[in-house]
């Protein structure tokens, strides 16, 4: 990871190349300067992450200093204890679908209380939302057609949410509080799936809340992947309820 607020390339033939790593900034207006001699910026990010930490107005890209970076492959955008500058709408999707490597493929929420804010947030079919080691929130209408990963995190959605992709939850790294909270309407679409990882070693004998919704819920997950043996996904009422992983207690036969 390169954590700096100034990236400068002054001489032709020189460059800053980041492949699979992170450029992290603590300023909303980092200084990113190139010599202008090359047709393509010599400051490059390939299959990496743009990260902002401890900010309340992290920029996204176009029309900001981040536009001085040459992007290649699938890149991510990380809010590390930060909040983005409000966006009308944004879709995270793979370069295979967008043909634009400057359009981020994944959104990462980590650190202390990161927040995405805007009008509409969409995870495309090739995109991903990753929340890890955090208590994060999304203040935008949310649609997931791709993958949403939850690991040791609580993620709260304050506006209507539609899940029509996969929600992946790491059972070995469940947060102490509810994993995912929907404060308004939750819709589980025809292509929605829940996937539980590290299920083979899961031995908790108590019910665990995976999702909580304080508004209404429409539908159930179309697919349930990796549910441990002897456990069941349990759906609560359609209003103000939970989706839990519960152990199957079995049936006791009494012989007389």
C-alpha positions in Angstrom: 0.0 0.0 0.0 1.2 3.5 -0.9 -0.3 5.9 1.7 0.4 9.5 0.5 -1.4 12.6 -0.6 1.1 13.6 -3.3 1.9 11.5 -6.4 4.2 13.4 -8.8 6.0 12.2 -11.9 8.1 14.9 -13.5 10.5 13.2 -15.9 9.5 11.5 -19.1 10.1 7.8 -18.9 9.4 7.6 -15.2 6.3 6.3 -13.6 4.5 5.0 -10.5 3.0 1.6 -11.2 0.7 -0.1 -8.7 -0.4 -3.7 -9.7 -2.8 -5.3 -7.3 -2.0 -2.9 -4.5 -3.6 0.2 -2.9 -3.3 4.0 -3.3 -4.6 5.4 -0.1 -5.3 9.1 0.6 -6.3 11.1 3.7 -7.2 14.2 1.6 -10.1 14.8 -0.6 -7.8 16.8 -3.0 -4.6 14.8 -3.3 -1.9 16.2 -5.5 -1.6 13.9 -8.5 0.7 15.4 -11.2 2.3 14.0 -14.3 4.7 15.5 -16.8 2.1 15.6 -19.5 4.6 14.2 -22.0 3.0 10.8 -22.4 -0.3 10.2 -24.0 -1.2 7.9 -21.1 -0.6 8.8 -17.5 2.5 7.3 -16.0 0.7 6.9 -12.7 -1.0 3.5 -13.1 -3.3 1.3 -11.1 -3.9 -2.2 -12.3 -6.4 -4.5 -10.5 -5.9 -2.4 -7.3 -7.8 -0.2 -4.9 -8.2 3.5 -4.4 -8.7 4.1 -0.7 -9.6 7.1 1.4 -9.3 7.1 5.2 -10.9 9.3 7.8 -12.7 11.7 5.4 -16.3 12.8 5.1 -16.1 13.8 1.4 -14.0 11.3 -0.4 -14.1 11.8 -4.2 -15.0 9.1 -6.7 -13.0 9.8 -9.8 -14.2 11.9 -12.8 -13.6 15.6 -12.4 -11.2 15.0 -9.5 -7.4 14.5 -9.2 -8.1 10.7 -9.4 -8.7 11.2 -13.1 -4.9 11.7 -13.5 -4.4 8.0 -12.8 -4.4 5.5 -15.7 -6.6 2.5 -14.7 -6.3 -1.0 -16.0 -8.3 -4.1 -15.1 -10.8 -4.4 -12.3 -10.3 -1.8 -9.6 -11.9 -1.2 -6.2 -12.9 1.8 -4.2 -12.4 1.7 -0.4 -13.8 3.8 2.4 -11.6 3.2 5.3 -13.4 5.0 8.1 -14.5 7.5 5.5 -17.6 8.7 3.7 -17.8 9.4 0.0 -18.9 12.7 -1.5 -22.6 12.1 -2.2 -23.1 10.6 -5.6 -26.4 10.7 -7.5 -25.9 7.1 -8.6 -23.1 4.7 -9.1 -22.8 1.1 -10.4 -19.9 -1.1 -9.4 -19.2 -3.6 -12.1 -16.4 -5.5 -13.9 -14.4 -4.0 -16.8 -15.8 -6.9 -18.8 -19.2 -5.4 -18.5 -18.4 -1.7 -18.5 -15.4 -1.6 -20.8 -14.1 1.2 -18.5 -11.4 0.3 -16.0 -11.9 3.7 -14.3 -15.4 2.5 -13.3 -14.8 0.7 -10.1 -15.6 -3.0 -9.9 -15.9 -3.3 -6.1 -16.8 -1.1 -3.1 -14.9 -1.9 0.2 -16.2 -0.7 3.6 -13.9 -1.0 6.5 -12.5 0.8 9.5 -14.5 3.0 11.9 -18.1 3.7 10.6 -17.5 4.0 6.9 -20.5 5.2 4.9 -21.6 5.2 1.3 -24.1 8.0 0.5 -26.0 8.9 -2.6 -29.2 8.4 -4.4 -28.8 4.9 -5.8 -26.1 2.3 -5.4 -26.0 -0.7 -7.7 -23.7 -3.7 -7.6 -23.7 -5.0 -11.2 -23.5 -8.7 -12.3 -19.7 -8.5 -12.2 -19.4 -6.2 -9.2 -19.0 -6.7 -5.5 -19.6 -5.0 -2.1 -17.2 -6.0 0.6 -17.7 -5.1 4.3 -15.1 -6.3 6.7 -14.0 -5.5 10.3 -16.4 -2.6 10.6 -19.8 -1.2 11.4 -20.7 0.3 8.1 -23.8 1.9 6.5 -25.2 2.6 3.1 -27.4 5.7 2.7 -28.7 5.1 -0.8 -31.3 2.9 -2.5 -29.5 -0.4 -3.0 -29.6 -3.1 -5.7 -27.3 -6.1 -5.7 -27.0 -8.1 -8.9 -23.5 -9.3 -8.1 -21.9 -10.3 -4.8 -22.1 -8.8 -1.3 -19.5 -10.1 1.2 -19.9 -9.7 5.0 -17.0 -10.7 7.3 -16.8 -9.5 10.9 -19.1 -6.6 10.0 -22.4 -5.0 10.6 -23.8 -3.3 7.5 -26.9 -1.1 7.8 -29.0 0.0 4.8 -31.2 3.0 5.5 -33.1 3.0 2.2 -35.0 0.4 0.2 -32.8 -2.6 -0.8 -33.2 -5.3 -3.5 -31.0 -8.4 -3.4 -30.9 -10.1 -6.7 -27.4 -11.5 -6.5 -25.4 -13.4 -3.8 -25.0 -12.4 -0.2 -21.9 -14.2 1.2 -21.4 -14.4 5.0 -18.4 -15.8 6.7 -19.7 -17.9 9.6 -16.3 -18.0 11.2 -16.2 -14.2 11.4 -19.7 -13.2 12.4 -20.1 -9.8 14.0 -21.3 -9.7 17.6 -24.3 -7.6 16.5 -26.7 -8.4 13.6 -24.8 -8.9 10.4 -26.9 -7.0 7.9 -29.7 -4.6 8.9 -32.4 -3.2 6.5 -34.2 -0.2 8.0 -36.8 0.0 5.3 -38.2 -2.4 2.6 -36.2 -5.5 1.7 -36.9 -7.4 -1.6 -35.4 -10.8 -2.2 -35.5 -11.3 -6.0 -35.8 -14.4 -8.2 -32.0 -14.6 -8.6 -31.1 -13.9 -5.0 -28.9 -16.3 -3.1 -27.4 -16.6 0.4 -24.0 -18.3 0.6 -22.4 -19.3 4.0 -18.6 -19.9 4.0 -16.5 -22.0 6.4 -19.7 -23.9 7.1 -17.9 -27.2 7.5 -16.4 -26.1 10.9 -19.5 -24.3 12.2 -20.7 -25.7 15.5 -22.8 -23.0 17.2 -25.8 -24.5 18.8 -27.7 -21.2 19.1 -29.8 -19.4 16.5 -27.8 -16.6 14.8 -29.3 -13.5 13.2 -27.9 -13.0 9.7 -30.3 -10.3 8.5 -32.6 -8.0 10.4 -35.3 -5.9 8.7 -37.3 -3.3 10.5 -39.5 -2.6 7.5 -41.1 -5.1 5.2 -39.6 -8.2 3.5 -40.8 -9.5 0.2 -39.7 -13.0 -1.0 -37.1 -15.5 0.2 -33.7 -16.4 -1.1 -34.0 -18.4 -4.3 -30.8 -20.3 -3.5 -29.2 -21.3 -0.2 -25.6 -22.3 -0.6 -23.3 -23.8 2.0 -25.8 -24.1 4.8 -24.2 -26.4 7.4 -25.7 -29.8 7.9 -28.3 -29.9 10.6 -29.0 -26.2 10.2 -31.8 -24.3 8.4 -32.3 -20.8 7.2 -35.3 -19.5 9.1 -37.5 -16.5 7.9 -39.3 -14.4 10.3 -42.5 -12.4 9.7 -42.8 -10.2 6.6 -42.7 -7.0 8.7 -40.1 -6.3 11.4 -38.3 -9.6 11.5 -35.1 -11.5 11.0 -33.5 -14.1 8.8 -31.6 -16.6 11.0 -29.5 -19.6 10.9 -31.0 -22.1 13.3 -30.0 -25.7 14.3 -32.4 -28.4 13.5 -33.5 -29.9 16.8 -34.9 -33.0 15.2 -37.9 -35.1 16.3 -38.0 -37.2 19.4 -39.9 -40.5 19.1 -41.4 -41.8 22.3 -42.0 -45.6 22.4 -44.5 -46.9 24.9 
